[in-house]
């Protein structure tokens, strides 16, 4: 499998690591408590690494080895667009219990923090990262060798139906808006706005708050705060600064990101309160982090330059210069999403030219970095944009065109800034010193969507009011435009490109090419995100979003072509040019020895480009958006002779064309299994099916787009042209687009071949440009197998009644439960804490549960119709049985009694009352002689005897010894997290004789008392034929206690099922004939001793 990263220049660059996630930044595995014993991984969604964090970073380092800097994004939440009412605070995504880390932020526990809002039953956002997790993440990034920038991010959690007054005049605030819309209320331009007044400034002050660095401490798990009880902006920023300090420092720290709605609010005298307060905040952060940390503000691309209100005033105000010039600001931070293109479908639009035949052309995109919209021209209206009526950007009064050019970083950076209130240029320059500080792209990126470079700042997110697709975009996924945008930006500002001036003040380039942070790498690792639609609420946004994770590890067609050509010993530029090899996939499989030509032809077929010879080198040319090379009419074609047309036109019959195209590839969204996409034309009379196998790794949706393109191309190019041109027409080559003016009209034809001889014989096919525009199939929602639940090994040690006649009587029983259960559960023991010996194993999980209500004692030897067993199982299920099947041994449970004994019960009726929760009725109690255990409390352990259960394997000599036990996953290391430790002593209760029954007593004529009973047996007692049950012991032997309350008056011994308590014994024990006393009868075992007693009260009265 071959893959190429986007960067070809070998330089280092930065990456934004994002994730609105409570524990996603932790390398500590966090588990979330679920129902019963179950836990689920909170921060592990694939098994390729211990945590999502580790896997995500491993993938980042593997895909982008030149990435040396990480911007770690930390989100708190805003709740109002009105500055003075907006609180900024941490939030959680759900109420739950986690371990070993419990969520804590700013002294708040999970129960004290606000919940994020929900959309369609799922959290609108993930929660704020726990404080200790951020410290852990910073330290781990530095340990991996990354430089770290800490990047605050405000998520606006304002759901639909919020009812909040809208500063922009709407009925209520828009759902889930951009933080850049926080502003004064009403907003500038609205009736009654406080903009340009002291009130407007006060509203900004209230937003910022009054936190102080001395208010923050650290208790070992969370930042503490002792300041005013407020959740305002400065508390957020200083909180993060404290985390950076605790983590040992960071390389860079942003005091804010993208807040043009606040930065543009004026007080009287055109004073911008936000810039002043942010400069003060930068000083506070400096006092906490020291001189080694670079500090700045990440301005939106529309914000960094100046404030030019669209109110007819002519104002041009450098509203952030007070901040940019502050001594505690080390660089100019810009979230750079400026457009690089103004592309439209079809031919004839303003940007389509011989040198720019594709929006994917890197050189075309580079030309838009310091050119195009926001540099050379602007659109005065939406109608002008639609018609491409471009108004030039120029400063007719002072020749400072850069002052109106949002893209003109160079002009802004190298010039003094003179405010123009009311359009009048001030004589005095602002605080900004030209060329004094470098520019960092604190964010830059492009959505992976058709024409993403037309409007890189927009994104698709149906829940948000900000959701848009770029201008003139079809909305189809386009990973290539994202890669070409990144490449164009990196290459343009690289020092060797010559576009990046050097400052005489600090000796470095204007745009720092090593501090450009691409947005964004998600901590949720691919492919779990996005394919598990039931896990991630925003899974659908990935397809056309800005995410780089899950994309950059893929292979671009031009990158693979370059690699293959270079391996053939060819030199790029001299021997080949692969710029037109437009296409990208998640991988390309070369499974056998093959030629480079074969691979490239396959690539070309999939991505619609051709390799042609031109000027002594191989050029790769895309078929998309071709610009006509020239027009050719029939008169310019060489006459073919009498009765022959100058051009032959052949139209393929429908029966020769495919009705169905099937393309098979490897599905990166489904474990790289083969997947087949199909395109068909219903109305065609053809029955021809074309089947293509591509060694391409992609997903079904993009494979469907390829199949649609192949089918449409076959039909669109059904007309073929053959003609001959003069030998002087050397400029025409394969791949060129010609406009053929023939008697029947004008045809667009793509040259498919040229043969040189005395003349030039040209073959061409009808060309339909829209055929090559991107398409894709319907998006599929993958549903995972559900949460990956785990249960730590839970062993149950049953020192109780003999459950089966054939079992070894002194050995108790073992059962257990764990998730996942495979490959089974092993039980080992040792008298010390080493040298464990395997005693037993189960290959079927135990079915365990617990009582959810007390279970009192009940009647024996008949149905207990008065009590209910209310039980919740950890796994498995229960069902009702007919009485006869219960009598045959069905529906048996073990319930641990209050006294630690185990009662065997059976039930006939099972009613499901909740998830794995049952109410059991019509019960048989004290089975297998277990009546001593009757009476159990809520929470008592329940074992269903249908599950895995095994004897403990102990020898008789080990009875009574306390043993150390390890129970856990078979084959795993003893003592690891896959095992649980116990201390348990078995006493061999399976050999304990059962209590005798049917006790009786009779006063004889000589005043003696005849005491009788019927023995029971532990084994072989189920026959209804025998007069007596078989003797279960070596010899029949009983002890009978005569008791007066707690006092034992006499112990009698008998080898039969009766005994006489003589009158003399009574007088000796009680001083007279006994009138009432208690009798306890024990059957004796040579191995165990006394069995369970039977009790009887003698009373003469």
TORTOR-574750 format. One record per residue (C-alpha): z, y, x; residue in one letter. Coordinates in steps of 0.25 Angstrom, whole numbers, plus 5000, padded with zeros to 4 digits. Example, Ala and Ser with C-alpha at 12.3 -4.5 7.8 and 13.67 -1.06 7.14 Angstrom:
2
503149825049A;502949965055S;
***
This chain:
1101
500050005000X;499650135006X;500250275003X;500150415009X;501050525008X;500550665004X;500850735017X;499750725028X;500250825038X;501550755043X;502450875040X;503750865034X;504050925020X;505050915009X;505250844996X;506050884983X;506950764979X;507250784965X;508050704954X;508950764943X;509850644945X;511350624945X;511350514956X;509850504960X;510150574974X;511250474978X;511050354987X;512250294981X;511950194970X;512550254957X;512750164945X;512850204931X;513850124922X;513150074910X;513549984899X;514649884902X;514649844917X;513249884919X;512850004928X;511450054931X;510950124944X;510950274942X;510150304954X;509350174957X;508150154949X;507350054959X;507949954967X;507149994980X;508350064985X;509850084983X;509650214975X;508550304970X;508850414980X;508650314992X;507350254986X;506850394983X;507050444997X;506550325003X;505250344995X;505150484999X;505350455013X;504250345013X;503250435005X;503550565012X;503950535026X;503750685030X;504750735020X;505950785028X;506550885017X;507150855004X;507450954993X;508550884985X;508550934970X;509850954963X;509850984948X;510851054939X;510551094925X;510351234918X;510451244903X;509951384899X;508751474903X;509651594901X;510251624915X;511651674910X;511751554901X;511251444911X;512251354917X;511851264929X;512551134929X;512450984933X;512150884922X;512250734920X;511150654913X;512150564906X;513550524904X;513750394912X;514650334923X;514150314937X;514650244949X;514950254961X;514550404960X;514950484947X;514250604944X;514950734948X;514350874950X;515151004952X;516350934948X;515750884935X;515850744931X;514750674922X;515550694910X;515750844912X;514350874915X;513250914905X;512250814901X;510750844903X;509950854890X;509250734885X;507750714881X;507350594873X;508650524876X;508550544891X;509150644900X;508250764902X;508650774917X;509450684927X;510850744930X;511250824941X;511550744954X;512950714957X;513550804968X;513950694977X;512450634976X;511850764981X;512750764993X;512350614995X;510850654994X;510850765003X;511550685014X;510650565012X;509450655013X;509950715026X;510250575031X;508750535028X;508350655037X;507950745026X;508250895026X;508850935012X;508651045003X;509551054991X;508851104979X;509551144966X;508751124953X;509051174939X;508651084928X;508651164914X;509251064904X;508851144892X;508351044881X;507451064869X;508251124858X;509251194867X;509351324858X;509551414870X;509051554869X;507751564877X;507651674887X;506151674886X;506151694871X;505951554865X;506751494854X;507551414864X;507451384879X;506351284883X;506751144885X;507051104900X;506451224906X;506251264921X;507451334927X;506551444931X;506651494917X;508151524918X;508151674917X;508851794910X;508951794895X;508051844889X;507051824900X;506251934906X;505251984897X;505951944885X;506552044875X;507952084879X;507852024893X;508952064903X;507952054914X;508052184923X;509452214918X;510852184923X;511052074912X;509851994918X;510551994932X;511851954925X;511151834919X;510651794932X;512051814938X;512651724927X;511651614930X;512051614945X;513551614942X;514651634952X;514951514960X;515351524974X;515251434986X;516851424987X;516851364973X;516251234978X;516951114984X;516750964985X;517650854981X;516950734987X;516050704975X;515650834969X;515550984971X;516851054965X;516751194960X;517951294958X;517151424954X;516951484940X;516651384929X;515151404928X;513851324929X;512951424936X;511851424946X;512651464958X;513651354956X;512451254956X;511851304969X;513251314976X;513551174971X;512351114978X;512651194990X;514051134990X;513350994989X;512451025001X;513651075009X;514450945006X;513150865009X;513150925023X;512151035020X;510651035017X;509451095024X;509051185013X;509751235000X;509051294988X;509851394980X;508951384968X;507551344963X;506551414953X;507251514945X;506251624943X;506851654929X;508051694936X;507551754949X;506651854941X;507751914932X;508052064936X;509152154935X;509052304935X;508152354947X;507352234948X;508552154955X;508452004954X;509851954953X;509451804955X;508851834969X;510151904973X;511051794967X;510251684974X;510351754987X;511851754985X;511851614981X;511051584994X;512151645002X;513251564995X;512451434998X;512251475013X;513851495014X;513951345009X;512751285017X;512651365030X;511551415038X;510851285040X;510451275026X;509151335021X;509351405008X;508351464998X;507951474983X;506751394978X;505951494970X;504851454960X;503451474965X;503351584954X;504651644958X;504751654974X;503751764976X;504051884966X;504351924952X;503151974945X;503551984930X;502451974920X;502852094912X;501852194916X;502852264925X;502052244938X;503352204945X;503352124957X;504752094962X;505152004974X;506351954966X;506751844976X;506651924988X;508151954989X;508351804989X;507251764998X;507751875008X;509151835008X;509751785021X;510251655015X;508851615010X;508051535021X;506751515015X;505851545002X;505951434993X;504751414983X;504551304973X;503051304975X;502251254964X;501151354965X;499751304960X;498751264970X;497551244960X;496851294948X;496151164944X;495451134931X;494651004927X;493151004928X;492251084936X;492051234937X;493451284937X;493751394947X;494451304958X;493351194957X;492451214969X;491651134980X;492851144989X;493851114978X;493350994970X;494750944967X;496150994963X;496550884973X;495850954985X;496950984995X;496151105000X;495951154986X;497451144984X;497851214997X;496951334993X;497851354981X;499051374990X;498751514994X;497651534984X;497251514970X;498151544958X;499351634961X;498651674974X;497251714972X;497251734957X;498151714944X;497851684929X;498151804920X;498251714908X;498151564903X;496751594898X;496351644912X;496951514918X;496151434908X;494851514912X;495251524927X;495151674926X;495851714939X;496451844942X;496551884956X;497951904962X;497952044970X;498852154972X;497852274971X;498952374973X;499552334987X;498652214991X;499852124991X;499152014984X;500251914988X;501251984979X;500551924966X;500251794973X;501251694969X;500651594979X;500551694991X;501751634999X;501151695011X;501051835006X;502451835000X;503051775012X;502451875022X;502552005015X;503552105012X;503952104997X;503852234989X;504252234975X;503352294965X;504252344953X;503252384942X;502152354951X;502552464961X;502652404975X;504052444982X;503952504996X;505152425000X;505052275002X;506052174997X;507052095005X;505951985009X;505551985023X;504151935025X;504051795032X;505551785033X;505751655027X;504951525025X;504451475012X;504951335007X;504251264996X;505551214990X;504651144979X;503251114979X;502451014971X;501450974961X;501450884949X;500650764949X;499750804938X;498350844936X;498150984942X;499550994946X;499151094957X;498751194946X;500151204942X;501151134951X;502351194945X;502251124931X;502750984927X;502650894915X;503950864908X;503950854893X;505450884891X;505251024898X;504651144892X;504151174906X;503251044906X;501751074909X;500551024916X;499751104926X;498651194922X;497451114917X;498050984920X;497750854913X;499150804915X;498650684922X;499450634934X;498950674947X;499750634960X;498650684969X;498750824965X;500150824968X;499950764982X;498750864985X;499650974981X;500750934991X;499750905002X;499051045000X;500351115000X;500951045012X;499651055020X;499451205017X;500751245022X;500851155034X;500851235047X;499551175052X;498751225040X;498951375044X;499351425031X;500751445034X;501151575041X;502251575051X;503451675049X;503751765061X;505151775056X;505651635056X;504451565063X;504051465053X;502951455042X;502951525029X;503051405021X;503951295027X;503051175027X;504251085029X;505051135018X;504151115006X;504751024996X;503850944987X;504350924973X;504850814970X;505350684974X;506150614964X;507450534967X;507050444956X;506250344964X;504850304960X;504450214953X;505750214945X;505450354942X;504550374934X;504150244929X;505550204922X;505350294910X;506650244903X;507450294915X;506750424918X;506650524907X;505550604915X;504750484919X;503550544913X;503550674921X;503350604934X;501850574931X;501350714933X;502650774939X;502950834953X;503650704958X;503250654972X;504050534971X;503250414967X;501950484971X;501950524986X;502050384990X;500750354985X;499350354991X;498350464990X;496850424991X;496550535002X;497750485010X;497350345009X;495950375012X;496350455024X;497250345029X;496150245028X;495050335035X;495950365046X;496250215048X;494750205050X;494850295061X;494250415053X;494650555055X;495050645043X;494150765042X;493150715052X;492850575046X;493350585032X;493950675022X;494750615011X;495150745004X;494450704991X;495050564990X;495850604978X;496850504972X;498250454973X;499050324970X;500350264972X;499750174982X;498550094987X;498549944990X;497749895001X;498049745001X;496949695010X;496049725021X;495049815016X;494149935021X;494550085020X;493250105012X;493650005001X;494950065000X;494450204999X;493350164989X;494450104980X;495250234981X;493950314977X;493750224965X;495150244960X;495250394963X;493750444961X;493350484975X;492250444984X;492150434999X;490850495004X;490150525017X;489950675020X;489650745032X;489950625041X;491350595035X;491950525023X;492350615012X;493150575000X;492750644987X;493450644974X;492550634962X;493550734954X;493150874951X;491850874959X;491251014961X;489651014960X;489051014974X;487751074968X;486751074957X;485550984958X;484350994948X;483250894946X;482250984953X;483050974966X;483050824966X;481850754973X;480750704964X;480750554963X;479250544960X;478450524948X;479050484935X;480450484941X;481550574938X;482150654949X;483550604945X;483850464939X;484950464929X;485550324926X;486550314914X;487450184915X;487450104902X;488850094895X;488849944897X;488749974912X;490050064911X;491450014910X;492150014897X;493449984904X;493950014918X;495249944922X;495949984935X;497049904941X;498049954951X;499549944955X;500550014946X;501550094954X;502350114941X;502549964939X;502949894952X;501449904957X;500949804948X;499549804945X;499149884933X;497749904926X;497350024919X;496150024910X;495150134905X;494150104894X;493050174885X;493150124871X;491850164866X;491050104877X;490049994874X;490249934888X;491149824890X;491249834905X;492649834912X;492849884926X;494049834933X;494549904946X;495749854954X;496349974963X;497349954974X;497950074969X;499450094966X;499650194955X;500150194941X;499550144928X;499250284923X;498450334935X;497750194935X;497350224921X;496750354925X;495950284936X;495350194926X;495050304916X;494350374928X;493550254932X;493050234918X;492650374915X;491950394928X;491150264926X;490650324912X;490550474917X;489650434929X;488750334921X;487550424924X;486950414938X;486050504945X;485050474956X;484150584962X;483650624976X;483850754983X;483250824995X;483750775008X;484350915010X;485350895000X;486350845010X;487550915004X;487550814992X;488450694995X;489150574987X;490250634979X;489650764976X;489450824962X;488050874958X;487650944946X;486350884942X;485450974933X;484450884927X;483650894914X;484650834906X;485750934910X;486750944922X;487450824927X;488650824936X;488450704946X;489250654957X;488450604969X;488750454971X;487750434983X;486750494992X;485650425000X;484950495010X;483450475014X;482250565013X;483050625001X;484450614996X;484650504985X;485850544976X;486550464966X;487550524957X;488450494945X;488750584933X;490050664936X;491150694925X;492250764932X;493350744921X;493250594924X;493950614937X;495050694931X;496350624932X;496750534920X;497950434918X;498450334908X;499550354899X;500950364906X;501750234905X;503250234903X;503850124911X;505150074905X;506050014916X;506949894913X;508049984910X;509250034919X;509449944931X;510849894927X;511849834936X;513249774935X;514049754947X;514449604948X;515549574938X;516149434940X;517049374929X;518049264934X;518449174923X;519749094926X;519849034912X;519548914903X;518548804907X;517348834900X;516548714902X;517048564902X;516148534914X;516648654923X;517648644934X;518948674927X;519648754938X;518548844941X;518448964933X;517149044929X;516349154935X;515349244928X;514849384931X;513849494928X;513049584936X;511749664935X;510749634940X;511149484939X;510049414947X;510149334955X;511549294950X;512949314953X;513849254964X;515349234965X;515949214978X;517449204982X;518349204994X;519849214996X;519649335005X;518649445005X;517549375013X;516949235014X;516549235000X;516049094995X;515049084983X;515749024972X;514849034960X;513549104955X;512949134942X;511449154939X;511649194925X;512449324922X;513749314915X;513749374901X;514949464902X;515549574893X;516849634888X;517649654876X;517549784869X;518749764860X;520049684861X;519949534857X;521249484851X;521649334851X;521149254839X;521249124833X;520948994840X;520048874836X;519348944825X;518449064823X;519149194826X;518549284814X;519549394816X;519249444830X;517949504836X;517549494851X;516849634854X;516149624867X;515149694876X;514249614885X;513749664898X;512549574897X;512049464888X;512149454873X;512949374862X;512449314849X;513049244837X;513049094836X;513248984825X;514648924825X;514148794829X;513548854842X;514848924845X;515648794843X;514648734853X;515148834863X;514248954861X;514549104861X;515749084871X;516449204878X;517549214888X;518449334886X;519549384896X;520849394889X;521949494891X;522749394899X;521549364908X;521249234902X;519849204896X;519549164882X;518349084878X;517849134864X;516649104856X;515949184845X;515049154834X;514649294830X;514049404839X;513749544834X;513049644843X;513749784841X;513149854853X;512449844866X;512949704871X;514149724862X;514549614852X;515549584842X;515849434842X;516549364830X;516849224825X;517549194838X;518149064843X;519349094852X;520049034864X;518948934867X;519148834878X;520648854877X;520648994881X;521549054870X;522449104880X;521549214883X;521349264869X;521549414868X;520649504876X;520549664877X;519449754877X;518649744890X;518949604892X;517849524899X;516949434891X;516049324897X;514949254888X;514949114892X;513449104891X;513249184903X;513349144918X;514649084921X;515048994933X;516348924938X;516948984950X;516748874960X;518248874965X;518948754970X;520248714964X;521048764976X;520548904974X;521248914961X;522249024961X;521749094974X;521349234973X;519849244977X;518949364981X;517649354973X;516349414975X;515349414963X;513949474963X;512449454965X;512049324970X;511449344984X;512049474987X;513049504998X;514449474994X;515249604995X;514049694992X;513949784979X;513249664973X;514649594972X;515949624966X;517349574971X;518449504963X;519749444966X;519949324957X;520949204956X;520549074948X;521648984942X;520748874936X;521048904922X;519948804918X;520948694921X;522048754913X;522348664901X;522148714887X;523348744878X;523748624869X;523548644854X;524148604840X;525548614845X;526548554836X;528048524835X;528948434826X;530448424825X;530748274825X;531948214818X;532748204832X;532548364832X;531548344844X;530248424843X;528948354845X;527848454851X;526448414851X;525048474854X;523648434856X;522948454870X;521648534873X;520748504884X;519948594893X;518748504893X;518048404884X;518748444872X;517548474863X;517348344857X;517748324842X;517748174843X;518948154852X;520348144846X;520948224857X;520248314868X;520148244882X;521248274891X;520848384901X;521848364911X;522248254921X;523448214913X;524048254900X;525248344902X;525948454895X;527048554897X;527848604885X;528648724886X;529848754876X;530048904875X;531048994869X;530349124870X;530049144885X;531049044889X;530448904892X;531548804887X;530848674891X;529548624897X;529148484892X;528048394898X;527148304890X;526048214894X;525648204879X;525348304868X;526748304863X;528148324867X;529548304861X;530548424863X;531848344860X;533048394853X;533848384866X;532848474873X;532948574862X;534448584863X;534448594878X;533348704877X;533848784865X;535348744863X;534948674850X;533748614843X;532648714845X;532148784832X;531048864838X;530348874852X;529048894858X;528248774864X;527148794874X;526248674878X;525448664891X;524448564895X;524548534910X;523448524920X;523648454934X;522648564940X;523048684932X;524448664927X;524948714913X;523848754903X;523748854892X;525048834883X;525048814868X;526248884861X;526948834849X;528248874842X;529248774836X;530048824825X;531048734816X;531148854806X;
***
